[in-house]
Amino acid sequence: GGGGAPPAIQVVDISNPAAPVGLGVVGIPDDPWEIVIKDGRVYVADRYGGVRVIDASNPAAPVELGAFDNRRSVNGVAVADGLVYAIDSVNLQVIDFGPEYAVAGGPETEVQIDIKPHSDTNPINLSSNGNVAVALLSSDSFDVRDVDVTTLAFGPAGAAPRHDLTDSKIFEEHLVSSHGSPLKSLISHYATPETGIAIGDTNACLSGEMLAGALFEGCDSILTTTPGRGRRQR
C-alpha cells in the first residue's frame, strides 16, 4: 500500500521470474502482517482488519469471502483441519469459518453408508459376477439429491454404478426411505469384480463429490467369502 495506495492483496504470476505479471487484486482494510495460502484460500492476518479470507481459486479475480474481527491487532495466522488460528498481542483465537468455506478437492466429509441393506454381516461373495448394493444415507447436513452421481466410486478399485443415475427417472427409482424418516437414501449397485475388494478385507468405502464440489466418503464393514473357503471373520 505504498505511495498512499489503499492496502490490498495482489496475485502475481512468477512463472517467468524475469517478467512477473500481476493477475488480480483485492482490497483489505488494514496492514497485512502475515498470510497463509491453503486449498485456494488466502488467510490474512490483517492487524486491526482482523482475519480476512480470500478466494484466490481464480487468480485474475480474487474475492474476499469473509472476515473475523477480534478487536485486537492480529499479528499471525495458521490453518489446520478446517480451523483458523489467529494470534494477537494477548490471545490465541481459534476460528471456525464454517462449511460454506469448503473448497472443491478439500478435506472429505464423512457420510454414512449401508452396504447390502437389510444384512447385518454384509457378506460379499468374491467369485460372484453379481452386484453389491450400497445405500448412501442422507442426514440433516447431507442430501443425496445434491450428489454428483458421475463421481460415485465404490471399493478399492473405485467401481462406478451399474445404473445410469444421471437419468432422473432411474435416479428417483433408486431413492428410498427408511424407518419412516423423511430423509432419502440413494441405493446404487456395483459389479463385484469391479470393486477391487479382496479376500480378508473387512470394510469397503463409497466416495464421491457433491454438485458444489465438496468431497465425501463413507465406509461400512464387510465379510468376504469365496466358494470352497470358509468365511473370513471381521
C-alpha positions in Angstrom: 0.0 0.0 0.0 2.9 2.4 -0.5 2.5 5.9 -2.0 -0.9 6.4 -0.4 -2.5 3.5 -2.2 -5.0 1.5 -0.2 -3.8 -1.8 1.3 -4.5 -4.8 -0.9 -3.6 -8.4 -1.7 -2.2 -8.9 -5.2 -1.8 -12.2 -7.0 1.3 -12.2 -9.2 2.3 -14.8 -11.8 6.0 -15.5 -11.3 6.3 -18.5 -13.7 8.7 -16.3 -15.5 10.7 -14.7 -12.7 12.3 -12.1 -15.1 8.8 -10.8 -16.1 6.3 -11.2 -13.2 2.7 -10.4 -14.2 0.0 -9.0 -11.9 -3.2 -11.1 -12.2 -5.7 -9.7 -9.7 -6.1 -7.5 -6.7 -8.5 -7.4 -3.8 -8.6 -4.6 -1.2 -8.3 -5.1 2.5 -8.9 -2.6 5.3 -5.6 -2.5 7.2 -2.0 -3.7 7.1 -1.4 -7.4 6.1 1.0 -8.8 8.6 1.1 -12.5 7.6 -0.7 -14.6 5.0 -1.3 -18.4 4.7 -2.4 -20.0 1.4 -4.3 -23.3 1.7 -6.6 -25.1 -0.8 -7.1 -22.0 -2.9 -7.9 -19.8 0.1 -5.7 -16.9 1.3 -5.9 -16.3 5.1 -4.6 -12.8 6.0 -3.6 -11.6 9.5 -4.6 -8.0 8.7 -3.7 -6.3 12.0 -6.8 -4.3 13.1 -8.6 -5.5 10.0 -8.9 -8.9 11.7 -8.6 -12.2 9.8 -9.6 -11.9 6.2 -10.4 -14.9 4.0 -9.9 -14.5 0.2 -10.8 -17.0 -2.5 -7.9 -17.0 -5.0 -9.0 -20.0 -7.0 -9.4 -17.6 -9.9 -6.1 -15.7 -9.7 -7.4 -13.0 -12.1 -10.3 -12.2 -9.8 -9.6 -12.9 -6.1 -12.7 -12.3 -3.9 -13.0 -11.8 -0.2 -15.3 -14.4 1.3 -15.5 -13.1 4.8 -13.6 -11.8 7.9 -13.4 -12.1 11.6 -12.7 -9.1 13.8 -11.3 -10.0 17.2 -10.9 -6.3 18.1 -7.2 -6.5 18.5 -4.2 -6.4 16.2 -3.9 -9.8 14.5 -0.2 -10.5 14.0 -0.1 -14.1 12.9 -2.4 -16.7 11.3 -2.3 -20.5 10.8 -4.8 -23.0 9.3 -5.2 -26.7 10.2 -8.1 -29.2 10.0 -10.6 -26.6 8.8 -9.9 -24.2 11.7 -8.0 -20.9 11.6 -5.7 -19.9 14.5 -5.1 -16.2 14.9 -2.5 -14.6 17.2 -2.8 -11.1 18.6 -0.8 -9.4 21.4 -2.9 -11.1 24.1 -4.6 -14.3 22.9 -4.6 -17.2 20.5 -8.1 -17.2 18.9 -9.5 -20.3 17.2 -12.0 -19.5 14.4 -14.3 -21.8 12.5 -15.4 -20.2 9.3 -17.9 -23.0 8.6 -18.6 -25.5 5.8 -19.5 -22.7 3.3 -15.8 -22.0 3.0 -15.1 -25.6 1.9 -13.1 -25.9 -1.3 -13.6 -28.5 -4.1 -10.9 -31.0 -3.6 -10.5 -30.2 0.1 -11.0 -32.5 3.1 -13.6 -35.2 2.7 -16.9 -35.1 4.6 -17.6 -38.3 6.4 -21.0 -39.7 5.5 -23.0 -42.8 6.4 -23.4 -45.8 4.1 -25.0 -49.2 4.5 -23.5 -52.0 2.3 -26.1 -54.6 1.5 -29.0 -53.0 3.3 -31.0 -55.4 5.5 -27.9 -57.5 6.1 -26.0 -57.4 9.4 -22.8 -59.0 8.3 -22.7 -57.7 4.7 -21.3 -60.9 3.1 -19.7 -60.4 -0.3 -19.0 -63.4 -2.5 -15.9 -62.5 -4.4 -16.5 -65.2 -7.1 -19.9 -63.7 -7.9 -20.5 -61.7 -11.1 -23.5 -60.1 -9.4 -23.8 -56.6 -7.9 -23.2 -55.2 -4.4 -25.9 -52.8 -3.3 -24.8 -49.7 -1.3 -27.1 -47.3 0.4 -25.9 -43.7 0.8 -27.8 -42.1 3.6 -29.0 -38.5 3.9 -28.7 -36.5 7.1 -29.6 -33.1 8.3 -26.4 -31.7 6.7 -26.1 -34.1 3.7 -28.7 -34.6 1.0 -28.2 -37.3 -1.6 -30.1 -35.3 -4.1 -27.1 -32.9 -4.2 -24.6 -35.7 -5.1 -22.8 -35.7 -8.4 -23.6 -39.3 -9.3 -21.0 -39.4 -12.0 -18.3 -39.3 -9.3 -19.6 -42.2 -7.2 -16.8 -44.8 -6.7 -17.0 -48.0 -4.6 -14.3 -50.2 -3.2 -10.5 -50.1 -3.6 -10.8 -50.1 -7.4 -13.4 -47.3 -7.5 -16.2 -49.2 -9.3 -18.8 -47.0 -11.0 -22.5 -47.5 -10.5 -24.1 -50.1 -12.8 -27.2 -48.0 -13.5 -27.3 -44.6 -15.2 -28.1 -42.4 -12.2 -27.8 -39.3 -14.3 -31.2 -40.3 -15.8 -33.7 -38.5 -13.5 -36.2 -41.3 -13.7 -33.7 -44.0 -12.8 -32.3 -41.8 -10.0 -35.8 -41.4 -8.5 -36.3 -45.2 -8.7 -33.1 -45.6 -6.6 -34.3 -43.3 -3.8 -35.8 -45.0 -0.8 -37.0 -44.0 2.7 -36.0 -45.9 5.8 -37.8 -46.4 9.1 -40.3 -43.7 8.3 -37.7 -41.0 8.0 -38.4 -38.1 5.6 -34.7 -38.3 4.6 -34.0 -40.3 1.5 -31.2 -42.9 0.8 -29.7 -43.4 -2.6 -29.2 -47.1 -3.5 -26.5 -47.7 -6.0 -25.2 -51.1 -7.4 -21.6 -52.1 -8.2 -20.3 -55.2 -10.1 -18.4 -57.3 -7.5 -15.4 -58.0 -9.8 -15.0 -54.2 -10.5 -14.9 -53.2 -6.8 -11.3 -54.5 -6.1 -12.5 -56.0 -2.8 -10.1 -58.9 -1.9 -10.4 -61.8 0.5 -9.9 -60.8 4.0 -11.0 -57.1 3.5 -13.1 -56.1 6.5 -14.5 -52.8 5.2 -15.3 -51.0 1.9 -15.9 -47.4 1.2 -18.0 -45.3 -1.2 -16.6 -41.9 -2.2 -17.8 -39.0 -4.5 -18.4 -35.3 -4.9 -21.3 -33.0 -4.3 -22.5 -30.9 -7.2 -20.9 -27.9 -5.4 -17.6 -29.7 -5.5 -17.2 -30.9 -1.8 -15.8 -34.4 -1.4 -17.4 -37.1 0.8 -16.6 -40.7 1.8 -18.4 -43.3 3.9 -17.3 -46.8 4.9 -19.0 -49.9 6.2 -17.9 -53.3 7.4 -18.0 -56.4 5.1 -17.4 -60.1 5.3 -15.7 -61.6 2.3 -16.4 -65.2 1.1 -15.3 -67.4 -1.8 -16.5 -70.9 -2.8 -14.6 -73.7 -1.1 -13.3 -71.4 1.6 -14.7 -70.6 4.9 -15.9 -67.1 5.7 -13.2 -64.7 6.9 -14.0 -63.2 10.2 -14.1 -59.4 10.7 
